[in-house]
Amino acid sequence: MTTFTLNRRNLLAAGGSVLAAGVSGLLLPARADGLAPTDSMPGGSNNYRKGAAIVDRIGKGGFWMSGTVRRAGDGAALAGQRIQIWAHTVEGQEHEPQSHGATLTDKNGAFRLEMPQIIPIFGQPHGHLAYDSGEFKTVFLRPVMRSAKETSLEAHFVLQPA
């Protein structure tokens, strides 16, 4: 059996441990049950069209926009959620100011929509996505591609109740 002697050294060590744990708790944000909700991004709602049609593909395709939709807190996959997607694209040699469409998430909370290649606008190639079904708070995302040569882009939503 180990005996514990309360002396100055043990008291200081225990106090230091409590203090360190307390300070780290102040430095890290509190999160109930884990997964924090996604914040809307500045510029994400530019050119948003409420009620864009659900489509299988936008234009002739060639570029894939994909991602997942999960519930804040427990991270559960959210099936049947509506994700609107739009971007500046090129269809053949013609510049399309905006290509719009919406898709639904599958049973695993995943979505995937084919569309024309995204082109750089205002210096950077990017897409726009929105969750706007109403059951959860609306979130707008504006993910930027590393290169205009990429042929896919991912965006992930973590939603909180409306």
FENFENFEN-V166920 format. One record per helix or strand of 3 or more residues. SS is the DSSP state (alpha for helix, beta for strand). FROM is the first residue (numbers start at 1). TO is the last residue. Records with the same first field share a line. If there is no record, write none. Layout:
SS=FROM-TO + FROM-TO
//
This chain:
alpha=8-27
beta=63-71 + 82-91 + 94-104 + 110-115 + 124-126 + 128-131 + 139-141 + 152-159
//
